[in-house]
């Protein structure tokens, strides 16, 4: 009986995968006609092929720090350039958002290993580290700028907390561009630069960042950690980590509203974007761009295709004023249609 049960589960899982695979080439549009952009998160250049296979419309987050980790020497400009170029060429003109190096806390470079406080989540990490090490940062910026002529590049600045961090990064970007011009290296004329909203200070100041940048990206992993004061690497309190906490949801909604008010694109690229049951909640907040692991993209698409944002919006507004986590979870259960088999009847989409 137990074996029969497992065989049936495997059969159902295989059937689900078959149905989802048929969605790869289907336009991602809600029942009421809202186009939704689904992008992929990657850590290594070769993963770009996986994104293309599932029909991702681009790379929403290339975590460039994985080129730097677990090695004795940092990658030089040429090595970085080749990696960025590979992703841009694989995506064939689709947008590729490359986040500048985000190290510190649980991601430590060899040069940081002996520095006191390097593993602190509240220390010199992400953009703070890059601005404190301008020569290292300039190497990466030059590599990115050189790669820009091979595709549709967007640069993403991580862990912003202060507007002056954007100004300083832009000055270094201009310096890198000038250095390449003196070498006769071609660079794309316009490269959008965005910022990650990952801490409450940035979410509360999202309007300021939206005015300075071309787009915003909400990193929900760290936003939850910093909002709830929970170290997500500490297993003793891991059970307290909850992306549906009312404060977290309000900060996400605030950021989406600020970006839309400034007419700037905004994307969620943390783990939350890949949770298909949460997709209706984010859609109801006004989000129209998600970035996630390629393995989760088709499952999220199946959810997006089934919902009507006109119905979601008022329901989500009521959820966002709730202070009780239980009420939010009950509300979330009412937003979506958690049945993959329903995909086959979506306006003939899978047969198109």
Beta strands, then each sheet from edge to edge (+ up, - down):
strand 1: 37-42
strand 2: 58-63
strand 3: 95-99
strand 4: 152-157
strand 5: 192-197
strand 6: 215-218
strand 7: 265-268
strand 8: 289-293
sheet 1: 7+ 6+ 5+ 4+ 3+ 2+ 1+ 8+
end
